[in-house]
Amino acid sequence: MVGRLVGTSKVCRCRRSLPHRSSQMPPSFNPESLRTLSSQLLVLGRLSRQLDPEVFLRDAVRLIQQTIAFRSAWWGLAIDRGPLQAPNILQADVLGLPEDVAGNWRQVSVGDPFARDAMDHMGQARRLALRDRRPGGDGLPDSLAEFAVVHEIHHAMGICLDEEATGQLFFLVLYRGEGDSPFTDGEAVWFQELSRHVVQLWYFNLLEAISRVSDHRMEALALVRADGHLLFTGGVFCELLYELWPDWDGVDLPEDLVRRLHDSPCMVRLGKGALNVRPQGDHFRIERMEPGAIGINLSPRERRVAHLFAAGMTHKEIGRRLSLSPATVRTYLRQAYIHLCVRNKVELNEALS
């Protein structure tokens, strides 16, 4: 969003203030405010141990809403591609906004001074106050003015934080509507400090979820729901998807991949590389495999069975040669197909050669 960027509390006065859920609004760090902050941090710590990463973030945003009132919000991961290109949204979730807000915003995001300001001031809460959302008002391009009207945005407060493990940035933006008061200096400080804790706890939560099944780089991993909604995705993983699906919204897997989730465990060949899909509880873990890495997990017995089958031997013949039952031979061969990302004997020959 764009509009009047606010670095101090000198913002426009609106007709009324949005009532806060908490009667104790923290304009400064007095003892009562510190107790409120401590209580919220304790709740965040407990939630991070109890909830999946996606659910934790949603509950954390609702917790922020208890002391900083807002009408809507969205958050997620992105890659800053510079002022002349739209950021790549890698995943996003919303509260009080339509689920397609990420794709809608990305179409009008080039030249958005509020987003640019937040990305240029990493770790700092940034604010804006809109006085006139009509085309040309407040210097808004027509497309962004329409975005503000459609989503009932008059005031915004956002923050971008480095996510060092994946080379991405985490963003969180809060919105207020017509007639609401602008975000204050005290709210900006409160929001900034809580956001830093939220992101760190989310990151620890995510690390634990991923490390249970993988020692590979997080940049090449994705964690998704059964419906294809992304809970986490690394930048290297996303580069492949943006290359093959240029119009991909960055929020849900392309439909072609969603259909393959329930074939897991499996390999999905994409160009010269592949995606290794594995179930993980109620979710799926997907890892981008480079061409040279496909098949490296074959055991000696799987590799031997695959070579004999590719050479034309039947399951029974392979079983007699290796002292295995035909059923065991089929199991080894099935695993070899999965690791090599092949579907038939022709592809098997090509992979083994």
Disulfide bonds with the S-S distance in Angstrom:
none
